[in-house]
């Protein structure tokens, strides 16, 4: 049987799960919820970069992204940072929707599937 690697599991979830060279991240949110959407997004990308590095990969190997915004009107601001963070020509399949997030101070949440 193939090994499943869980990063920092707790009773509710793991930060990431690796299986057969695929990495599935949790929904990543900003650590400082007092920041605006740009600040929260930058923090999320820093966390994702570290998490992917921990699993021996990076944002050049993204397959799928799910993005939740508290206010869909923040999509342009998010996309500006997203486009700068992604390597050119390597955008994953993606969904981006407006949603009620777990904490009203959360403005954005990002969940990814990537491979090694």
DOZA-908896 format. One record per residue (C-alpha): residue in three letters; x, y, z. Coordinates in nm, 3 decimals, m for minus. Example, Ala and Ser with C-alpha at 12.3 -4.5 7.8 and 13.67 -1.06 7.14 Angstrom:
// residues 2
R   guvo        px        py        pz
R    ALA     1.230    m0.450     0.780
R    SER     1.367    m0.106     0.714
***
This chain:
// residues 116
R   guvo        px        py        pz
R    UNK     0.000     0.000     0.000
R    UNK     0.122     0.351    m0.081
R    UNK     0.221     0.577     0.204
R    UNK     0.009     0.882     0.288
R    UNK     0.208     1.168     0.444
R    UNK     0.009     1.414     0.656
R    UNK     0.171     1.746     0.750
R    UNK     0.084     1.875     1.098
R    UNK    m0.236     1.675     1.139
R    UNK    m0.483     1.763     1.411
R    UNK    m0.825     1.617     1.496
R    UNK    m0.992     1.827     1.223
R    UNK    m0.743     1.851     0.932
R    UNK    m0.384     1.842     0.811
R    UNK    m0.192     2.137     0.662
R    UNK    m0.125     1.915     0.361
R    UNK    m0.162     1.555     0.253
R    UNK     0.084     1.393     0.014
R    UNK    m0.003     1.077    m0.178
R    UNK     0.157     0.929    m0.492
R    UNK     0.347     1.255    m0.554
R    UNK     0.037     1.473    m0.527
R    UNK     0.010     1.736    m0.254
R    UNK    m0.330     1.859    m0.139
R    UNK    m0.316     2.170     0.080
R    UNK    m0.559     2.285     0.342
R    UNK    m0.748     2.605     0.279
R    UNK    m0.473     2.855     0.365
R    UNK    m0.572     3.184     0.528
R    UNK    m0.368     3.478     0.649
R    UNK    m0.211     3.469     0.993
R    UNK    m0.280     3.840     1.046
R    UNK    m0.648     3.901     0.979
R    UNK    m0.615     4.277     1.032
R    UNK    m0.449     4.308     0.688
R    UNK    m0.633     4.415     0.373
R    UNK    m0.692     4.168     0.089
R    UNK    m0.348     4.237    m0.063
R    UNK    m0.171     4.184     0.270
R    UNK    m0.367     3.866     0.343
R    UNK    m0.298     3.733    m0.007
R    UNK     0.077     3.797     0.020
R    UNK     0.084     3.615     0.355
R    UNK    m0.108     3.322     0.210
R    UNK     0.140     3.291    m0.078
R    UNK     0.432     3.297     0.168
R    UNK     0.270     3.015     0.366
R    UNK     0.198     2.816     0.050
R    UNK     0.556     2.858    m0.074
R    UNK     0.687     2.721     0.258
R    UNK     0.440     2.433     0.259
R    UNK     0.521     2.333    m0.098
R    UNK     0.895     2.355    m0.027
R    UNK     0.844     2.126     0.272
R    UNK     0.699     1.871     0.030
R    UNK     0.977     1.913    m0.226
R    UNK     0.784     2.113    m0.484
R    UNK     0.691     2.471    m0.574
R    UNK     0.433     2.680    m0.758
R    UNK     0.562     2.565    m1.100
R    UNK     0.381     2.233    m1.040
R    UNK     0.031     2.356    m0.952
R    UNK    m0.257     2.155    m1.095
R    UNK    m0.568     2.306    m0.938
R    UNK    m0.662     2.605    m0.722
R    UNK    m0.975     2.684    m0.528
R    UNK    m1.004     3.044    m0.412
R    UNK    m1.266     3.189    m0.182
R    UNK    m1.305     3.566    m0.148
R    UNK    m1.520     3.734     0.114
R    UNK    m1.606     3.997    m0.148
R    UNK    m1.587     3.908    m0.517
R    UNK    m1.508     4.274    m0.584
R    UNK    m1.159     4.195    m0.445
R    UNK    m1.101     3.959    m0.739
R    UNK    m0.898     4.213    m0.941
R    UNK    m0.668     4.291    m0.645
R    UNK    m0.625     3.919    m0.577
R    UNK    m0.562     3.838    m0.945
R    UNK    m0.291     4.103    m0.970
R    UNK    m0.094     3.933    m0.690
R    UNK    m0.186     3.583    m0.814
R    UNK    m0.055     3.659    m1.164
R    UNK     0.269     3.801    m1.022
R    UNK     0.315     3.495    m0.798
R    UNK     0.253     3.236    m1.071
R    UNK     0.532     3.149    m1.311
R    UNK     0.440     3.267    m1.662
R    UNK     0.241     3.012    m1.861
R    UNK     0.194     2.775    m1.565
R    UNK    m0.148     2.872    m1.431
R    UNK    m0.347     2.581    m1.283
R    UNK    m0.712     2.500    m1.339
R    UNK    m0.893     2.733    m1.102
R    UNK    m1.219     2.831    m0.939
R    UNK    m1.268     3.165    m0.762
R    UNK    m1.592     3.238    m0.579
R    UNK    m1.738     3.470    m0.320
R    UNK    m1.801     3.292     0.009
R    UNK    m1.877     3.340     0.374
R    UNK    m1.550     3.238     0.541
R    UNK    m1.505     3.091     0.889
R    UNK    m1.405     3.424     1.045
R    UNK    m1.552     3.753     0.920
R    UNK    m1.201     3.908     0.922
R    UNK    m1.082     3.653     0.664
R    UNK    m1.086     3.809     0.320
R    UNK    m0.934     3.527     0.114
R    UNK    m0.865     3.153     0.141
R    UNK    m0.666     2.942    m0.107
R    UNK    m0.651     2.562    m0.143
R    UNK    m0.422     2.391    m0.396
R    UNK    m0.347     2.057    m0.553
R    UNK     0.005     2.019    m0.685
R    UNK     0.252     1.750    m0.773
R    UNK     0.620     1.690    m0.722
***
